[in-house]
Amino acid sequence: MRELLCEKRFDIISNKDKEFIIKFNKEMNKLGYGHKNVIGPGYCWGKYMIIYSKLGIKSKKIVSRIYIRKESIVLRLYLNKINRHKEYIENSEDFIQKAFISEYGDCGKCHNNHDGECKFRKSYSLHDTLYNKCNGTTFEFGNPTTEKLSGYIGLLREFYPGTSK
């Protein structure tokens, strides 16, 4: 990863963000996830994007992405069945809980309903409050830091048990 980030096109990434990406990549590899040495276009999420999926299998279930923008990076985790992990989340550090309980990503009732249910809505309850989030913008961590890395990895281990080596 270090060599890949030395490419001229990644000069937009700060040294601090590059260090986070390198350390996050190492931890993801330990969990059996990788990006196949590809940093692709970011489309509407940023200039570039790193996509993490399980290594060695045909299914490309994505568990995480890093969006690379001109001013910063964003870590996005793909998490489902939130209520099953309620106790873990409620007892997590504030920066983890914030991704679940802040107004960011609140469902805007965009009329993507099919048979009365929005296929993009994630509904769950934390601290006795019901949350409805839009799956298109959920569980993002802006400006992730290496100091918080263990929290992000802990969250992935919680949602994807059996991934630790």
Backbone bond lengths (Angstrom), bond angles and torsions (degrees), N, CA, C in turn:
res aa  C-N    CA-C-N  psi(-1)  N-CA   C-N-CA  omega(-1)  CA-C   N-CA-C  phi
1 M - - - 1.456 - - 1.526 110.34 -
2 R 1.325 116.18 -40.36 1.462 119.80 -178.70 1.530 111.09 -56.59
3 E 1.344 116.08 -44.12 1.465 120.51 -179.69 1.529 111.26 -65.48
4 L 1.321 115.66 -40.84 1.460 120.60 -179.93 1.529 110.95 -61.34
5 L 1.320 116.71 -41.97 1.455 120.88 -178.63 1.530 113.27 -72.06
6 C 1.331 117.01 -9.90 1.462 120.88 176.76 1.526 112.30 -79.57
7 E 1.334 117.28 -9.74 1.464 119.97 178.15 1.523 109.58 -60.90
8 K 1.312 115.74 143.69 1.471 123.23 -177.30 1.531 112.28 -51.96
9 R 1.325 117.87 -38.46 1.471 120.86 -176.95 1.523 112.78 -62.09
10 F 1.347 116.84 -18.69 1.460 120.07 -178.95 1.525 112.94 -98.44
11 D 1.321 116.76 15.22 1.461 120.58 175.36 1.529 111.64 -64.78
12 I 1.318 117.37 -16.47 1.470 121.15 178.69 1.530 111.54 -72.77
13 I 1.323 117.57 -13.96 1.467 121.90 -177.39 1.525 108.96 -90.51
14 S 1.315 116.81 130.27 1.467 120.78 178.62 1.533 109.64 -67.32
15 N 1.304 116.36 158.61 1.467 121.22 177.87 1.529 110.70 -60.90
16 K 1.321 116.88 -37.82 1.467 121.54 178.47 1.533 110.38 -62.35
17 D 1.329 116.75 -44.47 1.463 120.40 179.00 1.530 111.39 -69.01
18 K 1.318 117.34 -36.92 1.471 120.28 176.65 1.525 109.86 -61.82
19 E 1.325 116.45 -42.01 1.470 120.12 179.48 1.523 110.71 -63.27
20 F 1.344 116.83 -39.64 1.464 119.77 176.47 1.531 110.05 -61.74
21 I 1.312 117.24 -47.77 1.468 121.14 -178.36 1.527 110.30 -58.94
22 I 1.303 117.65 -43.46 1.471 121.79 -179.60 1.525 110.78 -62.43
23 K 1.320 116.90 -46.39 1.474 120.64 -179.04 1.532 111.27 -69.96
24 F 1.329 116.75 -40.18 1.464 120.02 177.71 1.525 109.58 -62.43
25 N 1.314 116.56 -43.75 1.468 121.53 179.25 1.532 110.83 -58.62
26 K 1.309 116.38 -43.18 1.477 120.77 179.66 1.531 110.58 -62.08
27 E 1.328 116.35 -43.54 1.468 120.14 179.36 1.527 111.27 -67.31
28 M 1.313 117.14 -38.81 1.461 120.19 178.05 1.529 110.78 -64.23
29 N 1.317 117.32 -40.04 1.465 121.12 176.70 1.523 110.73 -60.17
30 K 1.324 117.61 -39.84 1.467 121.72 177.49 1.528 111.16 -61.08
31 L 1.337 115.70 -32.13 1.465 120.61 179.86 1.525 112.77 -84.60
32 G 1.328 116.70 -4.93 1.458 120.88 179.10 1.516 114.12 93.22
33 Y 1.331 116.97 17.40 1.458 121.82 179.48 1.520 109.91 -115.01
34 G 1.324 115.39 150.12 1.446 119.59 179.12 1.506 111.65 -155.53
35 H 1.327 114.90 178.98 1.461 121.70 -177.64 1.518 111.68 -120.19
36 K 1.330 116.32 9.06 1.473 123.44 177.42 1.526 112.43 55.76
37 N 1.346 114.91 33.10 1.464 122.24 176.67 1.530 112.80 58.91
38 V 1.338 115.68 33.24 1.459 120.90 -179.37 1.526 109.52 -123.85
39 I 1.305 115.54 129.70 1.459 121.93 167.93 1.521 104.42 -119.46
40 G 1.319 115.04 107.95 1.458 120.16 -172.05 1.515 113.50 -101.41
41 P 1.326 115.36 -173.55 1.462 120.10 178.87 1.525 110.63 -64.29
42 G 1.316 115.70 149.42 1.461 120.60 -177.68 1.504 114.27 -93.89
43 Y 1.336 116.75 -7.51 1.459 121.76 -178.64 1.528 109.70 52.69
44 C 1.306 118.47 -127.59 1.462 120.07 -176.66 1.535 113.28 -83.85
45 W 1.330 118.59 -4.80 1.466 121.28 -177.04 1.525 113.52 -92.09
46 G 1.306 116.99 -16.86 1.456 120.19 -178.91 1.509 110.14 166.43
47 K 1.307 116.92 -175.76 1.457 120.95 -179.58 1.536 110.82 -70.62
48 Y 1.340 115.99 -41.47 1.467 121.80 179.70 1.525 109.50 -136.02
49 M 1.335 114.83 167.35 1.453 119.78 -178.94 1.527 109.95 -150.63
50 I 1.331 114.78 138.35 1.464 121.85 173.38 1.523 106.01 -109.16
51 I 1.321 116.55 126.18 1.464 121.72 -177.58 1.521 109.20 -113.29
52 Y 1.335 115.95 124.18 1.469 121.48 179.77 1.524 110.77 -104.35
53 S 1.336 114.67 127.63 1.460 121.32 175.18 1.530 107.87 -138.54
54 K 1.325 115.62 169.45 1.465 121.19 -178.30 1.521 109.43 -64.58
55 L 1.312 116.25 132.74 1.462 121.53 178.99 1.528 110.83 -82.91
56 G 1.311 116.63 145.42 1.452 121.51 172.92 1.518 116.00 82.47
57 I 1.324 118.16 10.21 1.462 120.30 176.57 1.522 109.17 -130.73
58 K 1.326 115.37 156.27 1.462 119.80 -178.12 1.524 112.18 -73.20
59 S 1.321 117.00 -37.26 1.459 120.75 -179.87 1.520 109.22 -63.59
60 K 1.286 116.37 134.28 1.461 121.43 -176.99 1.526 112.01 -105.02
61 K 1.321 117.63 45.63 1.458 120.36 179.53 1.526 108.67 -63.16
62 I 1.303 115.41 118.57 1.455 121.40 -178.48 1.523 109.28 -84.34
63 V 1.337 116.50 131.79 1.457 120.82 178.19 1.522 112.22 -109.87
64 S 1.324 116.50 -20.35 1.452 119.42 -177.43 1.525 110.84 -160.75
65 R 1.325 114.78 154.43 1.462 121.77 172.38 1.520 108.14 -140.27
66 I 1.304 114.86 149.75 1.457 120.45 168.93 1.515 106.12 -116.79
67 Y 1.331 115.65 119.47 1.452 121.29 176.63 1.520 107.52 -91.06
68 I 1.307 116.29 126.67 1.462 121.85 -179.89 1.517 107.79 -104.48
69 R 1.316 114.33 115.25 1.458 121.24 179.61 1.522 108.89 -114.16
70 K 1.296 116.96 166.58 1.465 120.19 -178.26 1.520 112.49 -61.38
71 E 1.323 116.73 -34.84 1.459 119.68 -174.97 1.528 114.01 -99.76
72 S 1.336 118.25 -14.74 1.460 120.10 -175.71 1.531 110.67 -172.98
73 I 1.320 114.55 -179.63 1.464 120.41 172.08 1.526 108.39 -118.51
74 V 1.320 115.39 158.71 1.457 122.28 176.64 1.522 107.45 -132.15
75 L 1.324 116.18 131.67 1.455 122.19 175.51 1.519 107.49 -98.16
76 R 1.322 115.92 127.28 1.459 120.60 176.63 1.518 109.00 -120.83
77 L 1.326 115.29 129.92 1.460 121.32 177.71 1.522 108.67 -109.61
78 Y 1.307 116.07 140.56 1.464 122.03 179.70 1.521 108.13 -99.56
79 L 1.324 115.13 106.12 1.452 122.08 -173.01 1.517 110.08 -125.51
80 N 1.318 115.93 137.11 1.461 121.91 -178.47 1.522 110.00 -129.19
81 K 1.322 115.10 165.78 1.470 122.38 177.25 1.532 110.40 51.82
82 I 1.311 114.05 56.50 1.454 122.19 -174.71 1.525 112.33 -59.14
83 N 1.323 117.56 -39.82 1.467 120.03 -178.17 1.527 112.74 -59.32
84 R 1.319 118.07 -28.55 1.468 120.87 178.18 1.531 111.97 -67.16
85 H 1.314 115.98 -18.75 1.461 121.55 -175.65 1.523 111.67 -115.76
86 K 1.321 115.28 19.15 1.458 122.75 -175.30 1.529 112.53 -53.89
87 E 1.306 117.27 -49.99 1.468 120.51 -177.15 1.525 111.22 -61.73
88 Y 1.315 116.89 -42.59 1.465 120.62 179.40 1.536 110.33 -61.24
89 I 1.316 116.68 -47.54 1.466 121.14 -177.66 1.523 110.94 -64.91
90 E 1.333 116.34 -45.90 1.467 119.81 -178.80 1.518 112.64 -62.51
91 N 1.318 117.38 -23.48 1.462 121.63 179.57 1.526 113.11 -102.47
92 S 1.322 116.65 8.12 1.468 121.76 179.67 1.530 110.67 -82.24
93 E 1.314 113.91 167.97 1.457 120.19 176.86 1.531 109.61 -63.28
94 D 1.318 115.77 157.71 1.467 121.56 -176.56 1.522 112.91 -55.54
95 F 1.333 118.36 -40.53 1.461 119.63 -177.06 1.529 111.83 -66.36
96 I 1.319 117.87 -26.07 1.476 121.23 174.69 1.529 108.69 -76.17
97 Q 1.319 116.78 -49.73 1.467 120.33 -178.92 1.521 111.91 -58.47
98 K 1.314 116.79 -36.72 1.466 121.01 -177.12 1.526 112.11 -55.54
99 A 1.326 117.75 -37.63 1.464 121.32 179.86 1.526 111.85 -63.95
100 F 1.317 116.63 -23.01 1.458 121.36 -177.90 1.525 113.29 -96.97
101 I 1.336 117.28 -27.97 1.465 119.43 -171.17 1.532 114.72 -115.66
102 S 1.327 118.67 -8.67 1.462 119.25 178.87 1.529 109.73 -71.96
103 E 1.305 116.27 168.59 1.465 120.62 -179.97 1.525 111.97 -73.26
104 Y 1.328 117.00 -17.70 1.460 119.85 -179.53 1.534 109.52 -60.27
105 G 1.300 116.44 129.16 1.456 121.62 178.58 1.515 114.79 86.65
106 D 1.351 116.65 3.92 1.462 118.34 178.81 1.523 110.31 -56.78
107 C 1.312 115.41 142.09 1.455 121.88 179.72 1.522 109.19 -64.50
108 G 1.323 115.24 128.03 1.454 120.82 179.88 1.511 112.96 -99.67
109 K 1.318 117.46 12.97 1.466 122.43 -179.54 1.528 109.99 50.73
110 C 1.328 115.21 60.67 1.467 121.97 -172.79 1.528 113.67 -79.74
111 H 1.302 117.83 8.52 1.467 122.46 176.19 1.529 112.85 70.41
112 N 1.312 117.13 30.93 1.455 121.63 173.77 1.523 110.07 -92.54
113 N 1.304 115.21 33.39 1.461 120.07 -178.16 1.521 111.52 -77.70
114 H 1.305 114.23 141.35 1.458 122.10 174.32 1.516 105.96 -133.81
115 D 1.297 117.31 117.11 1.468 122.82 -175.36 1.525 110.75 56.69
116 G 1.342 117.04 38.16 1.453 121.21 175.33 1.515 115.35 86.06
117 E 1.324 117.99 -6.06 1.457 121.42 -179.22 1.518 110.78 -121.20
118 C 1.289 116.37 134.91 1.464 120.71 175.03 1.518 108.03 -81.14
119 K 1.315 116.41 124.25 1.468 119.03 -177.64 1.521 112.03 -74.53
120 F 1.335 117.87 -8.34 1.458 121.02 -179.60 1.530 112.81 -104.79
121 R 1.327 118.32 -2.46 1.458 122.11 -176.35 1.526 111.34 -86.51
122 K 1.311 115.18 133.79 1.466 121.61 172.45 1.525 106.61 -111.50
123 S 1.310 116.29 119.89 1.464 121.57 178.66 1.509 109.06 -114.34
124 Y 1.328 115.97 134.27 1.461 121.42 179.58 1.519 108.45 -160.46
125 S 1.318 115.05 165.92 1.457 121.19 -177.92 1.528 109.41 -123.23
126 L 1.326 115.73 129.18 1.462 122.22 175.17 1.521 108.52 -135.02
127 H 1.308 117.15 138.71 1.473 121.80 -179.93 1.529 110.74 49.85
128 D 1.329 116.14 43.14 1.467 123.28 177.73 1.533 114.06 61.17
129 T 1.318 116.99 26.32 1.462 122.08 176.98 1.514 108.77 -126.27
130 L 1.334 115.77 133.64 1.456 121.43 177.86 1.524 109.24 -85.02
131 Y 1.319 116.80 132.05 1.457 122.84 178.00 1.520 109.32 -119.31
132 N 1.308 116.02 138.88 1.458 123.14 173.22 1.518 106.58 -123.97
133 K 1.312 115.52 114.85 1.463 121.33 -177.39 1.521 109.61 -117.14
134 C 1.322 114.89 153.04 1.457 120.83 174.50 1.520 108.20 -87.00
135 N 1.303 116.93 124.54 1.463 122.01 -177.39 1.532 112.83 -59.47
136 G 1.309 117.73 -19.50 1.456 120.14 -179.11 1.516 114.22 -74.78
137 T 1.333 116.93 -16.00 1.465 119.98 -177.08 1.523 112.90 -136.70
138 T 1.298 117.33 27.95 1.466 119.08 -176.28 1.520 113.06 -92.97
139 F 1.300 114.40 153.59 1.459 125.89 168.62 1.522 113.28 56.32
140 E 1.337 113.68 50.73 1.457 121.06 176.19 1.523 108.98 -104.08
141 F 1.322 114.92 142.26 1.453 122.23 178.39 1.525 107.67 -121.83
142 G 1.328 115.68 102.96 1.453 120.19 179.87 1.516 111.42 -73.62
143 N 1.312 116.12 143.23 1.459 122.72 179.54 1.536 112.64 49.45
144 P 1.330 117.84 55.86 1.462 119.94 179.55 1.531 110.75 -63.03
145 T 1.324 115.73 148.69 1.463 120.07 -178.48 1.523 111.04 -125.44
146 T 1.314 115.21 158.19 1.468 119.59 178.37 1.530 110.56 -65.95
147 E 1.335 117.43 -26.56 1.473 120.35 178.24 1.530 111.07 -65.83
148 K 1.313 117.22 -25.53 1.464 121.69 -178.88 1.532 112.29 -101.07
149 L 1.312 116.75 2.48 1.467 121.57 -174.93 1.526 112.53 -56.12
150 S 1.313 117.80 -43.07 1.473 119.51 -178.58 1.533 110.93 -62.79
151 G 1.334 117.98 -31.19 1.463 121.13 176.56 1.510 112.29 -66.93
152 Y 1.334 116.26 -43.29 1.470 120.15 178.82 1.532 110.42 -64.84
153 I 1.328 116.12 -44.58 1.469 120.29 -178.86 1.528 110.12 -67.54
154 G 1.323 117.25 -38.68 1.464 120.28 176.29 1.514 111.86 -60.05
155 L 1.320 116.23 -39.99 1.460 121.15 178.51 1.526 110.48 -64.87
156 L 1.314 117.28 -42.36 1.470 120.08 176.99 1.526 111.35 -63.74
157 R 1.310 117.06 -40.83 1.476 120.05 178.40 1.528 110.99 -63.27
158 E 1.320 116.35 -37.29 1.464 120.98 178.22 1.529 110.97 -63.23
159 F 1.315 116.80 -44.47 1.464 121.05 -175.93 1.532 113.19 -84.32
160 Y 1.312 117.02 -21.71 1.456 121.22 -179.91 1.532 109.28 -127.57
161 P 1.347 116.06 69.05 1.464 119.35 -179.12 1.536 110.49 -63.08
162 G 1.298 113.97 151.37 1.454 118.82 -179.57 1.509 112.86 86.16
163 T 1.321 117.25 2.88 1.465 119.95 179.55 1.517 111.72 -90.95
164 S 1.327 117.43 -17.08 1.467 119.50 -178.80 1.500 110.69 -72.48
165 K 1.304 115.03 141.19 1.459 119.62 175.99 1.491 109.04 -105.83
